[in-house]
Amino acid sequence: MPVRLIIFDLDGTLVDTSIDITRALNYAIKPYGLHELTVKDTIKVVGEGVSRLIEKVLGPEKSHFKDEALERFLYYYRAHLTDYSRIYPGVRETLEELGGYKKAVISNKTESLSVTLLDRLGLLKYFSLVVGGDSGPEKKPSPAPVRHVLSGLSVSPHEAIMVGDSNYDIEAGQKAGVRTVAVTYGYRERRQLSGADYMVDGFEELIPLLPRVQAERRKEKRHTVPDICQTYIEFRIKISDDFIRAGLLDFSRRGIRIKSPVPVDAGSLKECTISIPKSLTKGAAFKARVKHCLRQEEGFIVGAEIEEVEDEVWFRIVGKVHDFIYEKEYFHEEEAV
């Protein structure tokens, strides 16, 4: 399935806002006897939204000044939003080249500040949707903002990628079932970005990366579940109002093939659960979009793609299932009991 949507983080990914944020923070905390912050200090604590940023900077001893300091910060920052903020190299040119893709921004900065910042820097025209930290009840690393964008632009998780400079972007994207790209030039060290599916050192590297993402998606390795393991893995799918047991035949990082005792409508989004009751692996709930349902002897073969993961990122779940299948020690220990 081709990539149709690219979701971007804002601060540290599209624009370097670190100097303006640092100046606003120092204005905000000036009355409270705290040391002035450097840009290096600031980039260590940004990423979770303005309110949380003020909390971190004030610390527990000055926390009672939070509301006043937040008001001071917003007063100064709104007036000096783009004094020193600059678009990262290659961003504008790359966004021009990505004209055939839907594009959105998800920031933990407020929506109004995000829109104003993008507008003043001439970037707003490239995006179909801008979501801020106050656009909904949850911020990154929650997957909720990502799912909001996917729904709003009518794109499935498998047709989108998330580009950001922090672990919050990676976690939000992966929890929503979206592949993630970490940019290494932003506010986080490379080691903090190791969980991303891909890394780029420059924004322009997105152009050659996209065909690779699509090719790897098509060639994604599938793991067959041996018959003996199917008896240990409990897979259930919700049909009407009840969960029924189905056999997990094989899986990839983003998809499953099961044997169901009843037919399942192609195109439907189904609630599923997977667990290994006799092991220590925690069960997980997720939703899968049915791609096909073929009648065979004694049941139906159903292929589906993972769309919404509630408890864990899907590839971590199947990673545990994979380990369970191929670690023979489990079976040896059971046989010895």
C-alpha positions, 0 to 999 in steps of 0.5 A: 500500500503506497504512502499517501500521508506524511505527518510532521512534528514542528519544533526541532523537525521543520523549524528550529525554535529553540532560541525564541523558546529560550528567551521566552522561558527566561522572561517567564522565570526572571522574577523567581530567582532562577538561573537563566537558561541556555538553548542547550538547557531548553532543548533538553526539556521541550517536547511535552507542551508549554504547560509541562515545560514551565513545570520542568523549568520551575521545579517542585520548589517553585511550582506554585508560580506555574500559572503566573509563569505560564502567563508570562511565557505566553505573553512574551512568546506570542510577541516574539514567536519568530524573532530567531526561529528559522526553517531547517535546511532543505525543508521548504524545497523538500515540501515543494517536491512532496506536493503529491502527498497529503501532509499534516503537522502535529505539535505539542505547542498550542494549535494557534501558536503552531498555525501562526508560526507556520504562517509567518514562515511561509510553510502553512500552505503545504499542510492540509491539517495542523494539530496542536497540543490543545486540539484534543484531550491528549498530546504526543506520545499518545497516539490520539493526535495521530489517529485524529489526523488519519481520520480527518484525512481519510488515510489508513495507518499503513498509508502514512509515515510520521516524521519527528525529532523526538521519542514522543513522535516515535511513540505516538506514531508507532502506537497508531500503527504508523511507520516512523522516521526520526530526524537526527538534526533536531533536539534529541540525541541519536541514541534517544531515537533508536526506536524509529523505523528509519533515521535521516540526517537531513530533511531532504533525505525523505525524498529517496526514503519514501520509495524504500518505505513502500518497497519494504512494506510490499516485501514485508516478511511473513512468519508462519505459525506452526500447528503445535504453536497455534494451540498455545496462542489464543487469538480472538476476533469479535464477530457481532457482539461476541469474541470467537476463537480463530487460529493465527496462521501467519503474521508480519509486522503489520498484518495477520492471516487467520483461520476463522470458523465463520465468514468475516466481511471484507473491508470491516474493522474488527476488534481482536485480542492475542495472548499466550495464556501459559506464558508471561506475555501480556495479552493485547487488544488491537483492531484489524482491517479485513482485506479478504475472506476466502472459504476453505474446508472447515472454515475461512481464511481471513487476511487483515492489516493492523490499524489500531493497537490499544495495548502495545505497538503491533510489531512488539506483540508479534515480536513476542509471539515470534520469540515464543514460537522459535524459542524451543526451550519453552516446549522443552521445559513444559515437556519436562514438567 
